[in-house]
Amino acid sequence: MLSAFAMMCGIYICSICLKQMNLLNTNRFLYLDDFERPCYDTVVDRSQVPYLHYPKPKTFNRSECAGNPVRLFATVSMQRSGSGWFETLLNSHVNVSSNGEIFGPKSRRDNATSIIKTLDKVYNLDWFTSSSKNECSAAIGFKWMLNQGLMQHPNEIAQYFNDRGVSVIFLLRRNVLRRLVSILANVFDKEAKLLNGVHVSHVHSHEEATLLSKYKPNINITSLKSDLRGMESTAVKALNYFNSTRHIIIYYEDLMKDPSSKLVEVEDFLKLPQMNLTSQQVKIHKGALSEHIKNWEEVNKTLSGTAYEKFLQADY
């Protein structure tokens, strides 16, 4: 009887010890886990935590900036919609690195796998351009044209954006007629190279802008309405594809009319400290559209009375 009682006591004591050991091990593992996890500032809105990242680049050490959170973004746009100008404005912010059209080369957008591999490299701060401020960047991204793989793999890319907490800035242009003029003029200059035998898509002086704007494209009126409709349709599709992502929509025309308030809106969206953002770029096609289209009378007649009539006289 006594031996049985002693045995029961021993089993009880052993079970208590084992529970304590498991508790200690659990606490130790939790402690180590917490040690690796970044500490969020208590003043940060908890809803923003998924958008705070602490990259560990393979190519360098962030050193004292390792504890600074980084926000990931992509500026989604279409050629000749002001994206180059907008990106120079973003990059004038001391805390922003926007790395240009990284998906220009086809090899980076052959398939969803190559796209994601490229995105990982950019967002891990292992992508270097003249605009990189990698060590202490507060926001890092690039500009992505809709015809550079984005519309071919929308599901995979939207899923990546949502999983990684990537914020999307849609930069669109309402006046698709002016966009068409800019596209045709840019295509012409690729061959003509009006500025001292060199093709440029953006200029930094009024003299250069005046020279490039002298070319007046002849617009195909047969396909004009369908061309304009196609541009608008592409933008609508993109908005639908990425509607589930955290995003903001900025229109080029609004940015031109009131750059200060629109840029503050973008800074707030990226949770950046407000700064005066500047650019050296100069607008090429200023003034009335009638001054920039060779067959203006035909274009005016074709679009009058249609949904695109409003673009004939609109600025920007």
N, C-alpha and C positions, 0 to 999 in steps of 0.2 A: 504493500500500500504506500509506504513512504517512498520507495523507489519510483513508483508510478507518478506520485505527486511531483517528485524532483524532475522527472523526465518532462512532465507537462510544463513546469516552470521554465525549464531550459528551452523548450520549443518556443514558448511565448517570448522569452528574452531575445532569442535569435531573430524572431520575426520582427520585433521592434527595431533591432539593430539594422536589419536589412532594409526596412522602410526608411530609416534615418540616412543610411548610405545612399539609397536611391534619391532621396530628397536632396542630399548634398551634391550628388552628381548632376541632378537636374538643374539645381541652382547654378552650378559651375558652368554648365553648358549655356544656360540662359545668359549668364553674365558675359561669357565670351561672345555670344551672338550679339548682345547689346553693344558690346565694345566695338564690333565691326560696323554696326549700323550707325549712319550719320545722326548727329543730334540736331533736331530741328529747333529753331528759335521759337520760344513760346508765343511770340507775337505773330507768327505766321498763321494765316488762315489754314485750317486743317484740310480744307477742300483743295488747296494748292499743293499739298505734299506730293501727289503723283507727278507733278510737273517739275519737281526739284530733283536734280541729278548731281551725282558726285563722281564724274568720270575718272577712270584710272588709265590714262593713256600708256601705250606700250613704248612710245618713242621719246618720252621725256617725263620728268617728275614735276608735278604741279607745286611741289614744295609748300610754301606757306599759303598758297591759294587752294590747297586740296580740300579745305573745309568750306570753301565758297560754293554755294549751289549754282548750277548752270541750268538754264532753260533752253529747250530745244525748239526750233521753229523751222518752217519752210515757207518761203514766199512763192505762192502759186500764181502764175500769170501766163500771158501770151505775148509773143514778140510784138514790139512796137506799141506797148501799153504803158510805158514809163517805168518798167521794172529796173532798167539800168540806173536811171536817176534815183529811184526810190532806194535802191541798194546802196548807192553812195551816201545818201542821207542817213541810212541805218549805220553804215560803217563809220560815220563821223562821231558816233557815240563811243565813248571810251570803253564801254563794257560789251560791245557787240562785235561779233565776227560773222559776217555774211560772205560766203565763199564763192559767189558767182554761179554760173550754170554748170554745175558739176556733172550733169547728165547730158551734156552736149555730145561727147564721144559715145558712139553706139555700143561700144564694148561694155559700157557700164550699165546698159539698160537692155541687154539681150534677152533677159528673162527676169522673173521675180527674184530669183536667187542672187543674181549679180547686182540687182538694185538694192536688195537688203544688205548685201555685203558692203556696198559703197556707203549706204546710210550708216551702218555700224561704225565705219571708219571715221566718217565726219563727226558723228555725235560722240565718239570716244575721244575727240580732240586730236586725232592722229592725221588730220587732213590739213595740209599747209598751203596757204596762198598768201599773197601780199596783204590781204585783209585780216589775216589771223592774229588774234590777240589771245591765244589759247590758254596760257597759264591762268590768267585772271578774268577770263570771259564770264559774263553773267548770262549771256544769251548767244547761242551759236546756231547757225543755219546756212541756208543757201537759197538761190532762186531756181524754181523748177517750172519750165515751160510745159504747157499741156500736151505738146506734141513730142515730148521727150520721155515716152514710156509711161507717163502718169495715167493716161486714159486706157492704156492696154492692160494694166494690172491694178485696177482700182480697189478690188477687194483685199488683195494682199497688202497693198500700201496703206489703206485705211485701217486695217487690222494692226499693222506695225505702228502707225501713228497713235492709235488708241492704247496699245500695249505699252509703248515707250513714253507716252505723255508728250507727244509732239504737237505744238500749236501751229495752226495754219493761218497764214495771212493771204487772203485772196486779193490780188491787185488786178482789177478789171477796168476796161475802158468802155464807157457807154456808147460813145460816138464811133461806131465801127467803120463809118465812111472815112473819117480822118485816119483811123488805124490803117485802112486799106491804102490810102495815099502814102502814108509813111512806109508801109511794106514795099510798095512798088518803087518808091524813091530809093530805098535801101538796096533793093535788088539791082537797080540800075547802077548804083555807085560801086557795087561789088565788081562790076566790069569796067566802068568808066574811071573809077578811082580819081575823083575830082580834086581831092586835096593832095597836091604834089605827088600824084601817082600812088597814093596809099588809100585803101578803103577804111573808113571809120563808121561805126554805127552811132557814136555819140561825139559831140564837139564841146569845146570849152571856151569858145570865143564867139562874139557876135559876127565877126568877119567870116569865120568858118561856117556858121549857120546860114548866113546870107548866100554864100557860095553854093552850098548843098541845096538850098531851097529854090535855086534858079531852075532846077530841073522840074518840069511839069509832066507827070505821067498821063498817058492817054488811057482812060478806063474803059474796059469792055462792058458796054451797057447791056449786052445780051444776057450775060450771066450776073450782072451787078446785084440785082435783088436776091438771087439765090446765094451769092457769095456772102452778102451781109447777113442773110438769115442763117447761113451755116456758122458764121462766127458767133452769133448770139446763141445758137443751139449748143455749140461746144461749151460755152461758158455755163449754160444752164445745166448741162450734163455733169460738168465737173462739180458744181455746187451740190447736185443731188448725190453724186458718188461719195463726197466727203462731208455730207451734212452731219454725220455722227461724230465727227472730230471736233475738238475745241478750235473754233475758228473766228475770224473777223473778216468782214468784207470792206475793202477800201476801193473807191473809184478814183481813177486818175483825174477826172474832171474836178472832183471835190478837193483832191490834194493840190491841184493847181490853184483853185480859187482861195483856199484857206489852209495853206500848208501847216501853219503853227498848230491849230486845233486838231487836225487829222494826225499829225505826228505825235502829239500828246496822247491821243487815243491809242496809237500803236504802242507807245512807251508804257502806258497803263496796262495794255493787253499782255505785254511781255514782262510786266512788273519791274520795269527799269526805272532808275532815278531819272527825273526829267532833265534834259539838257537841250541847248539850242543846236539843232541839227542843220548842217549846211552841205551844199554840193557845189562843185565848180561847173557842172554841166549846164549847157545853154540849149533852150528849145530851138528846134530847127524850123518847123512849119508854123509860123505865127500869122495872125490876121485871118481874113476871110478865106474860105475854101476856094472861092472862085479864082483866087490868085495862084492856086497851086495845082489846078487840074486843067489840062490842055483842052479837052473837049467838055468844058464846063456846061455849055448850053444843053448838050445831049444828056449829061448826067442830071442836070436840074429838071429837065423835062421828064426823064425816066422815073425820078423819085417823087416828083410833085404829086400830091394826092395819095401817097402811100404812107405806111407806118414810119418810113425812113425820111420823110420830108423834113422833120424836125432837125435832122443832122445837117441839112444844107446850110443853115445859117448859124448853127451853134458854135461857140468858141471852143478852143482846146481840142 
